[in-house]
Amino acid sequence: ASTAPNKKKKIAVLETQSKPGGRVSSDDSNGYTLDRGYAVFITEYPESKKLLDYDALQLQAYDPGALIKLSDADGFSMIADPLRQPSKLWKALTTKVGTFQDKFRLLPLFYNVKTKSIDELFEQDEIDTLTCLKETYHFSEKIISEFFEPFLVGIYFAPLDQQSSRMFHFVFKMFADGAATLPKAGMQAVSNQLMQTAIQQGVDVQLDQTVNQLRADTGGFQVTTVNGRSIMARTVICATEGPTAKKLLSNIVQGPIIECTPQRSVGCLYYTFLLEDCPVQQKLLVLNGEGGGSTGPALTVSFLHVIQDSYAPKGHALCSVSIPETYMTKYQGRETELDACVRQQLARWWPNYKDPILNKWHLEQAYHIPYAQPAQGS
């Protein structure tokens, strides 16, 4: 809205919630910043660089790489990025993640994403990501299950064979060229900044305005909200979940409406506790590399206060645990059981912190995001 070319036209944005952002938003809970579902801000996204003031967001970055939970016998192993952290070259070569040959198979992947533009990557032939990893780069099953699967499923919430190779190359380029960060005021700060920019450009942003009807009228459309307001508009953009959009458009679209793109859902559990009960001090995302998601609900784990200390009150810690769709469905309506299962899994990962994890960590909030992302074609 803030970049609309014709400033003479009045633009109104009707937002159903009391703050902007939808899924890119945050809640304050007892002094903790809880993003609505685990999220990071990637600095390299082209549109973000055009629209946002990064300095105002006060970003703090994760270190490149990840901490991978392997089998109980192997424990944790770090996968490092020696291109940005040359001092970590030895760690990159000696990590237990993948095979020795996989370390060198990463080179063509990095070369591809580092030397090609985004447009060039999207012009490449499209296959599913699993096939791409196996047949284009010849990665072993070991590194696919230990690193690529938890990393990419944690981003796109879908099995690798249901992800596009173009989207894989795109997001890998974003991580290779940029940084994963957290804003000081949470992901809500991104949406707030976009809203303020739009307002400064003359956009009429109206919060707490749920639209319940669209109707064609002379010269345009009549937009009606649940509290009885009525607005006439020449053009309407319906930016909401597919089923809601389909319902609103049913009054004005002649003939069948295009079927909604299937959606991916995800869950997120937030735990709060004292700093002394935090098992990880590194600025790294923790991935479940035990294989196949059969070892427990936790797919990715992040200790957010380590990255951005504003996410938790002084002396306290905040942990986010991302839960894939399969487990959210399995434990639907049984949050207590899901919580117990997550605690048992993490207590097994960090046995020295078993007692705090099982008995002292507090489940601050649990989120289920049913329309987290649209499914991809491949």
N, C-alpha and C positions, 0 to 999 in steps of 0.2 A: 504494500500500500504506500509506503514512504517513497518508493522509487517510481510511482506512476508517472508516465511522461507528460500527461496533460494536467497541470496544476489547477486549471480553471474548473475542473470537475470536482464536485464534493464527494469524498469517499468516507464511508462509515464502516467500521468494523464492530460487529456484534459478537461479543464473547459470552458464552454461557456461564463461565466460572467467575469468581470474584477477583481473579488475577489472570494475567495473560500467560500463554505458554502451552496449555494442554498437557501433553506428556513431557514437555521441556519446562518443568516447574519444580519447586521445592516446598517443603513444609518445615516449619519450626516446631520441634518437639522437645520441650524441657531444655532448650538451649542447644540442641543438636540440629544440624542441617540435614534433612532427609530429602534427597532428590526422589522424585516419583518414579522409582525404578533406577537401578544403578546406571550411571551415565558418565561419560567423560567428554570434555570439549577438545576436539582435534583442531589444532591451530592451522592446519594446512588447507582446510576446506575453502575452495575459492570464493564462494558467496559470503562466507563468514568474514574473510579478509576484507571484502568490499564494504560490508555493512556495519561491522562492529569495531568498537574502540577497545583493543585488547588491553591497553594499559589500565583503563577504567575497570576492567573485569578482575584485575589483580590475580592473574593466573599463577598457579603453582603446578609444576610438571612431575609426572611419574618419570622414573629413570627408564631408559630404553631397555627392552627385554621383559622377562617374566620369570616368576618363580613357579616351577612345575612340581606338583605332587605326583610322584611315581608310585610304584608298588610299595608296600610297607617295608620290604627288604631294602629298597633303594632310597626311600625317604624323599627329600626334596632336592631338586637340581635347578640351577639357574640357566636360562638361555639368554645370552647377552648379544648386544649389537656392537661388534668391534669397529664398524664403520664410524659410529659416533662416539664410541668409547674405546679407543685403541688399547687402553690399559687392560681391557677385559678380553683381549684376544685369546689368552691362554684358557680362560674360563669358557669361552665360546668353543674352543677346540676340544676341551676335555669334559664338557657336560655329558651327563648320562642320557640326555634327551636325544632320541633318534640314534642312528648309527654314525660311525665315523665318516662314511661316504656321504651321508646326508648333509654334513657341514659344507661340503664342496658343491653339493647340488643346490644349496641356497644361492650360490653366486649367480647363476643364470637368472634366477627369479629377481634378485636385487638389481641386476643389470637391466632387466626388462622394465621394471617399474621406475628405476632412477633415470633412465635415458629416454623414456617416452613420455609424451604429454598425456594428459587425461583423455583428450580427444583420440589420440592414437591408440590408447589402450582400449577404448570403447569401439574402435574399428576392427579390432582383432576378432577372429572367429570365436563364437560363443559356444561353450560346452559347459557341463556342470563342473563344479569346483573339484569334486572327488576325482573325476576323470582327468582333469587338468593336472592335479598334483601327481597322479600316478603316471600318466602317459606323456605329459609335456615335460615335467621336471623329474620324473622317475624317483620320487620320494618313496621311502620305505613305509610299510604299514606302521612301523614303530613310531616314527616322527609324526605321521598323520594322526594317530590316536593320542599321542602324548602332547602334541603342541597344536597342530593346525585345527583339529576337531574342537577342542575346548575353546580355543581362541576365536575361531570363526563362528561357531554356534553361539558363543557368548555375544557376538555382535549382531548376527542376523537371525538368531532363534530358529534355525532350520537345519536339518541334516545336510552334510556337505553335498550329497547328490541332488539336493534341491536348491542349491545356491548357484548363481551365475559366475562363470569364470571372469567375466568383465567386472562384476562387482568385487570379486576377490582381488583382482589386480588393482582396482581403484582404491580399495581401503588399505591394501598393503602399501601402496604408494603414499597414501596420506600418513600412515604411521612411519614410513621410512623417511619421508621428507619433513614431517612436522613432529609435534609432540602431543601426547595425551595429557590433558591438564584438568584441574578443577578450579572454577572461579571462587573467589573469596566468599561470595554470598550464595554459592550454590548455582545450579543450572538456572534457577529462577532469574539470576542476574542477566543472563543472555536475553531471555524473553522481555524482561523489564526494559533493558536498553533498546531493544527493537521497538517496543511500544512508545518509549519516550521520543525516539527519533521520528516515528510516524506522527506523533502528536505535534512535534515541532514543524513538521512539513504540512500541517493543516488537516491531518486525518482525524476524524471524529471517532475515538475509541470508546465504546460503551461496554462496561463490564456488567455482569449479572443480567444478561439479556439473552434468554434462551428463545430461539426461534422455533415456533411450532407449526408454521404454515407459510407456504409460498403459493402465490396465485397470480396468474397472468392477468395483466390489466392494460388499459389503453396506454400505449407507448412504453410499456415496461412491466414491472412486477410489483406486487404488493407483498411486503414482508411483515408478518404478524408475530409478536412475541407472546410468551405465556402470560405476561402481566397486562396484555391488552393493547400494547403499543402497535402502531401501524406506520410503516415507512414505505414510500414509493421510491423505486429505483429503476433506472434504465437497464442496468446490468447487475447480475447477482453471481457471486462466486460462492459456492457451497463447499466449505472446507471443514469437513467433519468425518466421523466414522462412516464407513460404507452403508450400513443398514439405515442410519439416520438420514444420510444424504438421499438414499433411495426413496425413503418415505416422503421427504420434503419435495423431491422432484416429481413424485408421482402425479401431482396435480397440474403440472405444467408441461411435462414431456409427452408428446403424442407417440403412441406405439410403445414397444417394449423398452425398458431401461436396461442399459448395459449392466451385466451382472457384476456384482462387487468382486474386487480382487480378494482372494482368500487372505486372511490375516493371521499373523503369528502372535502368540501371547507369551508372557514371561512373568515370573514372580521375583520378588526381592524381599529378603528379611534383613532388618537392621537390628544389630545388637549393640548395647552400650555397656560400658564397664570402666573400671579404674585402669589408668595407664599401666600399672604394675602387672595387670592380668592380660596384657597384649603380647601374643607370641611372635609377632613380626615387626621389625623396626625398619626394614628396607622399603624404599619407595617403589615397590614393584607390585603388579597385579599377580595374584595367585591363581593358577589354573589347575583344574582337576585333570591330570594326565594319566589317571589309573585305567582309563579306557572304557568307552562305550556308555558312560553314564550309569552303569549298573552298580557302582560302588557307593551311591548316595546322592541326595538331591543337589548338593553344592556343586555348581559348575565353575563359577569364578568367585573369588573372595578378595575383597579389598579393604585394607585398614585406612579409611579415608582421612583420619586425623593425622596420619603420618605424611600424607601428601599435602593437605591443606589444614593447618591446625585450627582454623576458624570453624571447622565442621563440628567440633566438640568443645565443651567448656574446659577450662584449664584443669589439668589433672585427670581428665577423662578421655576415653577412647570410643571410636565409632567404627563398627565393622559392617560391611554390606555383603550379603550372600545372594548371588543370582541363582534362581531356580528355573530350570527349563520347563517347557509347557507340559511335558509328559508327567512330571512330578506334581505340578500344580493341579492337573486333572486328577491324578491318583489320590491326592489329599484334599480334594475340593470339600470345603465345609469341615475339615478336620485340621485346623491350624495348629492345635496343641500337639497333635501327632507329628505333623511336619516339623515343628520346632524341635521336638525331641529327637527326630531322625537326623536333623541337621547337626544338633549338638553332639550326638554320638559320632557322627562322621568327623567333625572337626576335632573332637577329643582324641580320636584315633590318629588324626594327622599330627596333632601336637600333644603327645602324651604327657609332657612335662607341665602342661596347662590344663590337664583333664579336669581337675576339680573346679577351677574358675569357670571353664567353659560350661560344664554341666550344672553348676550350682550358683555362680555369681554373675554370669552374663545375663543381662536383662533384654528380653525381646521388646524393643522400643516400638517397632511398627512392622507390619507385613503388608506388602502391596501385591496386588494381582492386576497386571496390565493386559487386558484382553485384546486390545488393538495396538500392540507395540510396534509392529511393522507389517507392511504388505509382503506377501509371498513373492518370490522372484521367479522369473522365467529363465530357462537355460536351453 
